[in-house]
């Protein structure tokens, strides 16, 4: 992934004055200026969005509704290669010309792929906006896809995949998605399956880009420049793209269709894209910030439910774009006794981005918090979160414990992860299950109380506002929101929704996710079963899903 310096701003809740500290028990309203977002749709359906925010730099990005969730078996892994082929030679520039032009900008330029989008972004001086957008449009619309460039990126991708073998923080979130969404959409691999690398050539890449790089699936977003300027530049550079007929946005297709994705599941117990390369992993490498799975020891437990029954693979654009994520749940135990720690992931189906309760679930994730057993931080660093005060501060054999919340267009994943010394394997399931169980209880039984809820709400609002201080984060937020919602949701609206959350509401959402009612989540496509992935020394770990059920977790009502 081509990435040069995308900053991530950590939230801070420190106050200088004692009076300010005293007020932290109350949720602080965020009062921001009215939104200055403008959106224009060109005749060919490309959308142009700008945020008129002051600053010395501009940021511009192009966001394509593509990614691994939309890949058919024919295109499996292609978005990863498209990502790596960005900013190489085009029909207008040699590879050397492209490198020189990027260096001359003096800013940041990047491409990254994810499950639901491929984005090209740049942060530059305001006078360099035309040059930056010209580079973005050239690599999107006119890539050379020279055989030698594809060969180089195949080798780099293979090296990259092998490099992450020994990195549980990279492998296990990907495995969690694969087990949670078996054989469909969000369970598709982010990195190119190793056995697919040799099959992806210029023709496959061009077919993929021709299928998904349609003007109605493209958003051009900018921050800091006049709206009319970006509209004019976009019309000049992207206006020649021909609109498809009929046109549907992914959100319209997902909302209109109840069809679950039915890409063929893997026939064997070990999915092909999880098999290791034939060569041993190299010793060191820089790797892209995408999770993946590549291990030679992937043996599902005997108690795992069978994968969904095979059905006809989705092949057409309309079918793939409309396919809903279908949560299956499941479990996977990977015995690797040589590892120093046992890594445990427990997940439940979360909420899609359009769900009214998504702000409450994000607040729950902030309230749980967590991190490593050692932290040099203090107030505002998560030290008052539940997973620090209830788990890390009390159980010294737990090296790491944190909550996670992955949110997508029509589903999500919510849960806890931990790394423990193998001597603590017998206790970790109960410890994690208890923390999840308490979220569903009233305050007098250990549930969420008003003080910690107010702190979590303030931390969430703080992280939202402070992250947007980065130009690249600001423009990415704008582009993705226009893609998903068709508009920019202002920060003050998000803050208002967070402020509306109360103790009863947060408990209701916890029960909705952890003790789901049949058909309640995401149009009823999910099973409601928990997802469990464990890697390391398995002695004493037991049946994690059985322990969860003993607490009433993951039991469909």
N, C-alpha and C positions, 0 to 999 in steps of 0.2 A: 504494500500500500504506500503510495507516494504521500508522505505527510511531513511537513516542515513546521514544527512548533505550534500545535493546537493547544492552547493553554486550558487548563481546567482549574477553576477557582473554587477553593474550599470555603464552606460557610463559616462564619465566625459570629459568636454571640457575646463577646466580651464587651463590657461597659466600663467607662472611666470613673464614673461617679457612683457612690453607694446608693443614691436614690434611684439611679437607673437600674442597678442590680436588683433592688427591691421590687421593681415593677416587672421583673421577668416572669413572675407567676401569672401574669395576665397576657393574653394574646394581643399583640400590638397591631392595630390596623395599618395597612400600607396605602398611603394616599399619593397616587401618582398622577401625572398630567394625562389628559385625554390622549388616546392613541393617535399617532400620526401616520398610520399605515395606509397606503394606497395600493390598490390592485387593479391592473388592466389586463384584459384578455385580448390577445391579438386575433386577427381574422382566422389564423390557422389553429387557434385554441391554445397556443403557448400563453401561460400566465406570467405576468410581470408584477412583482410585489416589492415595495420599498418601505423603509422605515426612516423617517427624516430625523435622525438623531445626530447631535453635534459631535465633532471630533476631528482630529488631524488625519485620520485614516478612513478609507472606505473599505467595505467588504462586499464581495459579490460571489454568488454561488449559483450553480445550475443543479437542480434536483430532479432525478429521473425516477419514476415509479417502476422500479425493477429491483432485483435482489433475489436471494436464494429461495424465499418462500414461493416465488413464481416459477421456479425452474422445473421443467419437465425432465424425464430421464434423458432425453436427447440433449438438453442444455445443462445438465447437472454440472456444477462447478464453473460454468462459463463466467458468471459475474465476478468471481475471484480473479480470473485471467483478464477480464476487461478492466478491472481495477488496476492490475499491475501494468497493463499496456497503456495507461493514460500518460500523456505528455511525452510520448515517443514520436517517431516521425509521422508526418501527415503528407497529404498530396501537395501541400503548400510549403512545408518546412522539412528540412532534414532533421535527424535526431540532434545533430550539433546545433542547428539553428534554433531548435526548440529549447535546448539547454541554455544557449546564450540569451535568448529572449527572456526566459524565466529569471536568470541571474540578473539581467538588466533592470527588472522590476524592483528588486531589493525588498520584496515582501514575502509573504507566505503563500504557497500554492500547494494544493493537495487534492487527492482523489481517495475516496474510501467507499467500500461496499458494505452493506449490512443485510439483514433479512428482508427489509421492506424498501430500501432505497439505495441508489448509487448517486453519490454527490461529488461535485467538483467545486472547489472553493478557493478563494484568494483574498488576502488582505493586503491592500496596496495604498500608496499615496493617491489622493483624489485625482491628480492629473494623469495617473496611469490607468484609470478605469477602462478606457477604450482598448488599450493594449492587453490588459488582463482578460477582459471578456472575449477578445479576439482569440487568445490562446485557448480559453475554455471551449469556445465554439469550434475551433479548429480540431482539437483532439476528440471532440464528441462527434462531429459531423464528417470529418475527413481523415480518419486514421489510415495510415498505410497498411498496418498489420503485416509488415514484412516477415517472411518466414524466419529470418535470423532473430528478429525481435521476439517472436512467439517462442522459438526454441530457448532463447535466453530466459524468458519468463517462466517457461515450464521448469527449467532447471532450478530457478530461484524458488518457485513454489514448492518443488519437491524438497529442497533444502529447508525451506521454512516449515513444512509439515513435520519433517523428521526432528527439527530443533525443539518442537514443543512437546515431544513425548514425555519428558520428565517434568513437565510443568502442570501440576494438578489445577492450578488457578486458570489455566488455559483450556485444558481438556474437559474438566468436569462440568462447567456450565454448558458446554456444547453437548456433552453426553446427556445432561439433564433435559435439554430441549429435544434431543432425539428420542429419549424414553417417554417424555411427556406428550409428544405429538408424533407418535409412531407412524411412519409411512406417509406423512402429509405436511405440506406448507411449512410451518415453523419448525418442524423436525428435520427439514432438508439441511444438508451440511453447508456451513459457511465457506469453508475452504474447499478447493477442488479435490474430489476423491482421487486418491493416488492412481487408481487404475484408469481414470478418465483423462489424465494429462496427455497421453499420447493420441487421444481421439480428437482433441480440440485443436483445430487448425483455423486458417483464415476464413474458410467458408462457414464453419460453425459459428465463429465470433460475429461475422457479418450477418448471418441469419438471426442470431440472438439480438443484435443491435437493431436490425430492421424490424424485428417483432416488437421490441419493448421501447425503443427510443422513438416514440411517436409524439408529435407536438402536444396532443392533449394530455400526455403523461409528463410533461416537462414544466417546471416552475423555475423562472429566473428571479432570484431575490437579491436585494442590495440594501445596504445600510450606509447612510451618510451622504448619498448623492441625491440631486433633484430627480423626482419621479420621471419627469418628461425625458431627461437625459438617458436614463436606463431603458425606457420604452423605445426611444429612437434607436439606441444601439442594438437592442434585442431584435427589433424589426429588421434592422440591416443585416444582422448576423444569423438569425434564426427564422426570419420571415419566409425564406424559400422552402421551408419544410412543408409538405403537403399534409393537410388534416386527413385523418382516417374517417371512414364512414362505415357503420355508425360509430359514434364516439361515446365512450363511457369512462368516467373516472373510476379508480379502484374503489373509492368509498361508496359510489353509487352501485357498483357491481356487487360489493360485499353486502350492502344493505338490502339489495333486491333479491339476492340469491340465498336460499337455504341449503344449497348443495354443499356437502362436505367434500373436501379434497380427498381423492381416492387414488393417489399415486401408488403404484405397486409396492408393497412392503418387501423387505429383503427376505429371501427364502430361507436363509440359514440363520443360526443363532447369532453369528457374528456378521453385522452388516458390512458389505464390501467397502464402503467409504471409511470404515473404522479400522480396516486392516493396515498394518504398517508397511512402509516401503521395504524393498528387498535389501537395501543397503543399511548399515548401522547409522544411527543418528550422529551428525557431526558434533564437535565439542561446544561450539559457540556460534551465535548468529544473532543479528537483529531480527525481530519478528514483528509481524503486523499485529495491531491491537484488536484482533478478532479471535474469538474462541473457536476451537476446533476439536476434533477427536481423532487420534491416531495412536492406537495401542495394540499390542499383540496379545493382550491378556484380557480381552473383553468377553467374559462368559456370564450371561444372564443367569440369575438364580433359578433353581428348579421350580420355585414357587411363583415365578412371574407369570402373569396372564399371557396367553398367546397373542401375537400381533393380530390386527384386524384382518378379516378375510380379504383376500385379493379381489380386486374389481378392476374394471377397465381404467387404464391410465388416462389422465386428462392430458390432452394434446393441443387443443386449439387455444388461441389467445383468449377468447371469451371465457372458456372453461377455466383456464389457469388464473385469469385475473379475478374471476368471481368466486373461486374456491375458498370456502370458509375454513379457518383453522379448526381442527377437530382434536380436542384434548382427549388423550387416552389414559394417561397415567401409566404406572408400571414401576419396576424396580430392576436394578442392575448392581451386582456385587462383583468387584474386581479384586481378586486376591493378589496382592503384591507385598509379600512379607518383608521385602528388603527396604521398604519405605520407613522413614523415621516416624511418620505420623499416619494416623488413619483419618481420611477425609470423608466427611458425611454431608450430603446435600439432601434436604427434604423440601419438596416443592408441592404447591397446590395450584390449580388453575386460578389465575388472577383475572383482572378486568380489562376489557378493551378500552381504548382511549376515549371512546364516545360514551362510556358508562358514567352516569351521574356520581357514582361512588368512587371514582378513580382518585379523587383528591383525598378522600378519607383513607384509602389504601396506601397512598404515598405517605400520608402522615403516620400511619402505622409503621411503615418501613423506617421512617425517621425516628420514631419513638423507640423501636427496637434497637436500631443503631448497631453498635458493636465494632469489632476490629481485631487488632492483634493484642496479645497478652501484655506487650510493652508499648507504652505510649508516653511521649514527653509532653503531651498536651494537657489542657486543663479545661475549664468551662468553655463550652463552644466546640470542643474537640470530640464530643461524643462520650465523655467520661461519665455523664449522668444518664446515659441511655440504659435501657433495661438489660441489654446483653452484657454491658460492663458491670452494672451493679448486681445483677442476679447471677451471672455466669462467670465472667472472666475474673472478677475480684474474689470469687469464692472457690473456684475450682482451678487450681494452679496447673493441673495436668492438661488443661485445654489451652492450646497455643493460639487459637484463632476462633472467633465466633462472630458472625455477622448476618444481617438480614439482606435479602435481595428482592428486587421488584422489577421485572421485565414487562414492559407494557407495549402492546402492539395494536394494530387497527381493530382487531376483533377478538382478541384474547390476551393472555398474559401468564406470567409465572410469579408466584409470591412464596417466600419461604425463608429457611435458615440454612446456613452452611457452617461447618466447624471442622477444625483439625485438632485431633487429640492424640496424646501418647497412647500406644496400644494397651497399656495397663488400665486405661480408663474406658475401654471399649464397652464394658458391660453397663456403664452408667450414662453414656452420652445420649442414647435414645430417649431415656426418661427425662434427662435435663432439657433437651430441646422440645420434647412433647409437652412438658410442663409449661414452658414459656409460651408456647402457642396456645395451650389450653387457657392460661390465665387471661389472654386477650379477650376471650369470650365470656368472662365472668364479670359480675358487678364489682365496683370498687371495694366494697367491704370484704370481698372474697379474693382480693389480690388483683382485680381487674384494673383497667386504666383509670387513674384519678385525674381530677381537673388540673392539678399543678403540672404533672408530667405531660398531659395533653397540650396544655398551653405552651410549654417549653418546646415540644415537638412541632407545633404549628408555627411558632416563631422561627425555629431553625429551618423549616421547610421554606417559608417565605424569604428568609435571609438568603438561602442557597439559590433560590430562583432569581432574586434581584442581583446578587453579586455575580452570578455566572454570566448574566447578560452584560456585564461590564466589558467582557471580551467581545471584540468585533466579530470574530469568526463564530463564536457561540450565538451571538445575536442574529447573524444572518442565517445560520443553520436553523435556529428556532423559527425564524420567519418563514423560510422556505418549506420546512417540514410541516408547519402548521397549515400553511396554504394548501399543501398537498393533501393533508389528512382532513382538515376541517373546511377547506375552501375559504378561510378567513384567518386573520391573526387574532388569537384570544389574548386580550391585553393582560398585562401582569396584574393590574388592579382588579380585574375580574377574577383571575385565578386566586389572588389574595382574599378577595371577598368570599369565594367558595370555600377556601381553607378556614376562614374565620367562622363560617357557619357551622363547622363541625363541632359537635358536643359529645359528651361522654356516652350518652345513649346511642348516638349515631355511629361512633367509632366501634362500639361493641357490636352493633347490628351488622356492620360491614365485616368485622372479624368472624362472626358466626356465618355470614353469607359465604365467605371464602373457605373457611376451615371446616364448616359443617354444612355443606351446600344442600339445598333442596333440589330435587330432580327437576331439570329444565330451567332453573333460575339463571344460571350463568351463560352469557354469550349465546343466546338463542337456543339453549338446550343442547348444544353440540357435544359438550364434554361429559366424561364419565363420572366426575366428582372424586375419583380415586386419587390418593396421594402419589407422588413420584419420588422415588428414593434411589440415589446413586451413592455407592460407597466404594472407596478405593484405598488399599493399604492392607495391613494385617487384619484379617477378618475374625480371628479368634475372639469370641466373647461378644461380637457385635449383635448377634441374635437376629430375630426377624423384626426389622424396624417398622414395617407397616402394621404388624400385629400390635406393637407397642403403641403406635399412634391410635389404632382403633380402640385400645383399652381406655384412652382418654376421650373417645368419641370424636376423634379427628379423622377427616376423610371418609366419614360414614354418611352416605347420601340419605337424607331424610325422606 
